[in-house]
Amino acid sequence: MKEKTTYTKAELKEFKSLILKKIDSAEDDLAILRASCANDADNGTEDTSPTFKAFEEGSTTLSKEENTKLAERQAKFIINLKNALIRIENNSYGVCRITGKLISKERLTLVPHATLSIEAKKAQ
């Protein structure tokens, strides 16, 4: 029996639906992270007492840095998901870029932007 080299149109449609849902969710999360980094709603004047001001400012700065890192990761995740949509349109979705074999459906369900099969990922 010949080994399957691509997913069917119905399978690709399922993956596309999953990816679109993940993009919507990720974009919502990114908007929240960016809003927390922008600090639009707060001018930092809720406590003008100098007693713990230095600690609070350090904590706020650290929190903003962490949120900025998370926002960058989320933006990269969205780009990877959008690239997966392009691969669906090109009929190359789900094909390992190292081995050329199909990536398992289970892996793509968990990591829909994957470009490597488990065996290729382990070999890295």
C-alpha positions as CSV (number, residue, x, y, z in Angstrom):
1,M,0.0,0.0,0.0
2,K,1.3,3.4,-1.0
3,E,2.2,5.7,1.9
4,K,0.1,8.9,2.3
5,T,2.0,12.0,1.3
6,T,-0.5,14.8,1.9
7,Y,-3.6,15.4,3.9
8,T,-7.1,15.3,2.2
9,K,-9.0,18.5,1.6
10,A,-11.4,17.6,4.4
11,E,-8.5,17.1,6.8
12,L,-6.9,20.4,5.7
13,K,-10.2,22.1,6.3
14,E,-10.3,20.8,9.8
15,F,-6.7,22.0,10.5
16,K,-7.6,25.4,9.0
17,S,-10.6,25.8,11.3
18,L,-8.4,24.8,14.3
19,I,-5.7,27.3,13.3
20,L,-8.2,30.1,12.8
21,K,-9.6,29.5,16.3
22,K,-6.1,29.6,17.7
23,I,-5.2,32.8,15.9
24,D,-8.3,34.5,17.3
25,S,-7.5,33.4,20.8
26,A,-3.8,34.4,20.4
27,E,-4.7,37.8,19.1
28,D,-7.0,38.4,22.0
29,D,-4.2,37.4,24.4
30,L,-1.8,39.6,22.5
31,A,-4.1,42.6,22.8
32,I,-4.3,42.1,26.6
33,L,-0.5,41.8,26.9
34,R,0.1,44.9,24.8
35,A,-2.5,46.9,26.8
36,S,-0.7,45.9,30.0
37,C,2.6,47.1,28.5
38,A,1.2,50.4,27.3
39,N,-0.1,51.2,30.8
40,D,-2.8,53.5,29.2
41,A,-5.2,53.3,32.1
42,D,-2.7,54.1,34.9
43,N,-0.5,57.2,35.3
44,G,1.3,55.7,38.3
45,T,-0.2,58.2,40.7
46,E,-2.4,56.0,42.8
47,D,0.1,56.0,45.6
48,T,2.2,59.1,45.9
49,S,3.7,58.1,49.3
50,P,7.4,57.7,48.8
51,T,7.7,54.9,51.4
52,F,7.5,51.9,49.1
53,K,7.7,53.7,45.8
54,A,11.1,52.3,44.8
55,F,10.0,48.7,45.3
56,E,6.7,49.3,43.4
57,E,8.5,50.9,40.5
58,G,10.9,48.1,40.3
59,S,8.1,45.6,40.4
60,T,6.2,47.4,37.8
61,T,9.2,47.6,35.5
62,L,9.8,43.9,35.9
63,S,6.2,43.1,35.2
64,K,6.2,45.3,32.0
65,E,9.4,43.5,30.8
66,E,7.9,40.1,31.4
67,N,4.7,41.2,29.6
68,T,6.7,42.6,26.7
69,K,8.6,39.2,26.4
70,L,5.2,37.4,26.5
71,A,3.8,39.7,23.9
72,E,6.8,39.1,21.6
73,R,6.4,35.3,21.9
74,Q,2.6,35.6,21.3
75,A,3.2,37.7,18.1
76,K,5.7,35.1,16.9
77,F,3.2,32.3,17.6
78,I,0.6,34.2,15.5
79,I,3.0,34.6,12.6
80,N,3.8,30.8,12.8
81,L,0.0,30.0,12.7
82,K,-0.5,32.3,9.7
83,N,2.4,30.6,8.0
84,A,0.6,27.3,8.6
85,L,-2.4,28.7,6.8
86,I,-0.3,29.5,3.8
87,R,1.1,26.0,3.8
88,I,-2.5,24.7,3.8
89,E,-3.3,26.8,0.8
90,N,-0.1,25.5,-0.9
91,N,-1.0,21.9,-0.1
92,S,2.3,21.5,1.8
93,Y,0.8,21.6,5.3
94,G,1.7,18.7,7.5
95,V,4.8,17.6,5.5
96,C,8.0,17.5,7.6
97,R,10.6,19.8,6.1
98,I,13.4,17.4,7.1
99,T,12.1,14.0,6.3
100,G,9.4,14.8,3.7
101,K,7.0,12.5,5.5
102,L,3.6,13.5,6.9
103,I,3.6,14.8,10.4
104,S,1.2,12.8,12.6
105,K,-2.3,14.2,12.9
106,E,-2.0,14.0,16.7
107,R,1.1,16.3,16.6
108,L,-0.6,18.8,14.3
109,T,-3.7,18.9,16.5
110,L,-1.5,19.8,19.5
111,V,1.0,22.0,17.6
112,P,-0.8,23.1,14.4
113,H,2.2,25.2,13.3
114,A,4.7,22.3,13.5
115,T,7.0,21.9,10.5
116,L,8.9,18.9,11.9
117,S,7.8,15.4,12.6
118,I,8.6,14.0,16.1
119,E,11.5,12.0,14.7
120,A,13.1,15.0,13.0
121,K,12.6,17.1,16.1
122,K,14.3,14.5,18.3
123,A,17.2,14.3,15.8
124,Q,17.8,18.1,16.2
